[in-house]
Amino acid sequence: MSFDWHNPYLTTRAPLFARNVVATSHPIAAQAGNRALLDGGNAVDAAIAAAATLTVVEPISNGLGSDAFALVWDGAQLHGLNASGPAPAAWNLDFFRRRYGEDDHGLARRPERGWDAVTVPGAVAGWEALHRRFGRLSFAQLMHTAIEVAERGVTIAPIVARKWQAAIPILSAQPGYAQTFMPAGRAPSIGEKFVFPGAARTLRLLADQGGRAFYEGEVAEGIVAWAARTGGSMTLDDLAAYRPEWVTPISRAYRGYQVHEIPPNGQGIAALIALGILERFDLAALPLDSAQAQHLQIEAMKLAFADVYRYVADPASMEITPADMLADAYLDRRAAMIDPRRAAIPQAGRPAAGGTVYLSTADESGMMVSFIQSNYMGFGSGVVVPEYGVSLQNRGAGFSSDPRSANVVAPGKRPFHTIIPAFLTKDGQAQMSFGVMGGDMQPQGHVQTLVRMLDFHQQPQAACDAPRWKVNRDFTLDLESTFDPAVSAQLQRLGHQLHTINDPYMDFGSGQFIWRLSTDSDHGYVAASDSRRDGQAVGF
């Protein structure tokens, strides 16, 4: 790949070149990962150290009660880890119907926040699984920076402060939230210090006892006791039974490369479907930022989402397999549905039956890690176990109440997940570790940035900085405020229903990219970090 190193977009960032790289959404977390590398650790050690630190410095987006996914290139092979947790044993449709009644369609109501949106947290178990299989440094060493920052305090960065303030009216009444995240009766301001003693306590226990202390020891007992006091249904059995799962990544060819994603229950397959459809069009023959090029990508993404929202769930419940959804003949039929002159509202096809943080790390041995960790919506459920600093995700909001849905809520079942790490290989060798955080924006960010890099040869930082669009659940289209007005007008004439949004943090995601410059590992990497967050790419 020969990149065009010019960047035509307004940005404060330049690409980073180094033999060892960590790219995250917060500079202190990036430095934590870099510290692990400098101490003799590998890319997995760096990812765990950065992930632990992110729970302290960017609590709006993730916490000790998050879920996680990872793709790890060990130098020869790609491995996938699903560290998302299942529903508590108490959950079923009758449970929610008794508590919340029914909606106008006769379906059980389910909350987006609070204890009844909290599935078993998987992130800490994910750290432990990665460390056990690939880690070089001790687990205690990897917790060191996170502990230090939690005890001494972190100075709040601008974007974190803005999103923290926005969460207060929504979450201040949730159990433990105000006690933990409103230390002066309000959100911390930019430049103000935030100390997180509860998280420091838990991180020290993890350093001393390992990750299972979260699921079977003192921390688990603290979580369950708080649930019993404040209306939760999580039990010690729910926590003790949890194990993350090593999975085989799914992939799809695109422009001579292989794009890899975690299989369902995540939505990474949406990016593969869209790219499979776009493979059938000559995008490079169109002007880079033209309405025609954007329209084809948008329509492919809409077709992908129509299928994903219909079929993707916990794999054990899916009626259609990922292979069915990615079959060449099926993608041919879906691509033929795109009208280059008109936007459409797609329906799901029928294949033949057969608030998030993302980080990327790479080391000079050739090991690369694509890692994502999330509490879902900002601060997740809003529930915090104050004594232990465990803020809990709200992934249960991803379940359906429709008994006909593959994604219907059930005990021990994993919900549909939005967070997806990604990886790129060429000729069986690692090429790029990457991801774009931000709910439904994630597969769309994967598609838009890959098209820019592989079809139009834009360098990673330019592909990262370019204005983005986002297809919504109702197939309307959000455009970033930096979008060219002339292109917006042309998209509207093609029939797209447009909204212009000035909130890049939540609505248009944030990416981290590490591209391998050569098969010679001594040549190193080029990295990019999205300016939509406070993040940074660092290395040596």
Secondary structure by P-SEA (a helix, b strand, c coil): ccccccccccccbbbbbcccccccccaaaaaaaaaaaaacccaaaaaaaaaaaaacccccccccccccccccccccbbbbbbcbbbccccccaaaaaacccccccccbbbbcccccccccccaaaaaaaaaaccccccccccaaaaaaaaaacccccaaaaaaaaaaccccccccccccccccccccccccbbbbbaaaaaaaaaaaacccccccccaaaaaaaaaaaaccccccaaaaaabbbbbbbbbbbbcccbbbbbbccccaaaaaaaaaaaaccccccccccccaaaaaaaaaaaaaaaaaaaccccccccccccccccccaaaaaaaaaaccccccccccccccccccbbbbbbbcccbbbbbbbbccccccccccccccccbbbbccccccccccccccccccccccccccccbbbbcccccccccccccccaaaaaaaaaaaaaccccccaaaaaaccccccccccbbbbcccccaaaaaaaaaaccbbbbbcccccccccbbbbbbccccccccbbbbbbcccccccccc
